[in-house]
Amino acid sequence: MTTSVRIDAQGNQHSTDEQERQDYVFDSLWDKESERLRTNEAIWDPGTFERFEALGTSPGWHCLEIGAGSGSAARALAELVGPEGRVVAADLETVRLVADEQRGAFDVWELDLREDELPPDTFDLVHARMLVQHLPDREAVIAKLVSTLKPGGLLFLEDTDSSTLFRSASGEDFLQDVRAAGYGLMREAGHDPRGGHVDYHLALSSGLTDVSAEGRVVMVRGGSVQARHYQLWLEFMAPQIVAEGLVTRERIDEAIAEMGDPAHSWLSQVLISTVGRKPIQD
Ligand SMILES: C[S@@+](CC[C@H](N)C(=O)[O-])C[C@H]1O[C@@H](n2cnc3c(N)ncnc32)[C@H](O)[C@@H]1O
């Protein structure tokens, strides 16, 4: 068995076998991802929940929250549809949703939207936030989401346009170096920095009616829970950014400190909300 040394958050060293070390690395990555999901919810949930209400989400509706993450949107939908309605929270990773399922808040489906089928004509509302823009065959994905809607049901997609990110009174170039480095790498990995625009165009060409779209931008204060999301994003991207020689580790640390400083504030990405209705066949 391999023996190694682990250093905890206080800087103390611990001898540990290889399995324990791997468990520790996995746990801290898992915790970081959970925090990333929760801080992302802190940025976007208020606007998403307002739109759920504006769309008329009501007691008795059947809703699918796809790419549910840690479940805040599914919980909000469950409140709106009440006990006579039904919410399904679906994701590749469902461990974060199990406690809600156990207390009866909503059903959980573990699935891969790229591969798995969805039941036809089932839901009054299908919502996906920051999911479609990460997937390769968006046209097929949107066709699948439309097919699982009941006739007359609503598709509600939310994806970003990253052009506003880090615009700030602090200066024209505030955090623009780390933004360019991080988004350049994400684009190479398949992320579309204009995913919200793609949603709108695919909704228009997918047979939906009453298609509309609008965007919202959030002002983020340094040191807030919302700012923490951007710190976690940069920490996550840092090893690759530094390995590619795009930005130094020292500059990354400086940028993370700037994001923690309440003297700074900046704009988020634009989150584009696209809504369309599945036609009622006669
Ligand atoms: C960026 S997170 C957004 C989470 C949540 N929608 C939110 O906005 O708070 C993307 C989520 O989609 C899930 N996901 C990614 N690819 C997926 C796929 N092919 N099928 C189902 N879920 C997927 C991830 O596991 C993750 O929970």
The ligand as an ORCA input file, in Angstrom:
! r2SCAN-3c Opt
* xyz 0 1
  C     -23.906     24.250    -14.691
  S     -24.825     23.066    -13.784
  C     -26.370     23.930    -13.588
  C     -27.222     23.361    -12.477
  C     -28.611     24.000    -12.318
  N     -29.393     23.877    -13.537
  C     -28.533     25.453    -11.917
  O     -28.598     26.328    -12.798
  O     -28.400     25.734    -10.720
  C     -25.234     21.847    -15.019
  C     -25.990     20.641    -14.456
  O     -26.360     19.802    -15.559
  C     -26.028     18.457    -15.274
  N     -25.741     17.778    -16.554
  C     -24.658     17.951    -17.336
  N     -24.744     17.169    -18.432
  C     -25.917     16.499    -18.336
  C     -26.573     15.521    -19.159
  N     -26.000     15.097    -20.290
  N     -27.763     15.028    -18.758
  C     -28.326     15.455    -17.592
  N     -27.750     16.373    -16.768
  C     -26.562     16.886    -17.128
  C     -24.807     18.560    -14.362
  O     -24.633     17.361    -13.603
  C     -25.150     19.777    -13.515
  O     -25.903     19.429    -12.387
*
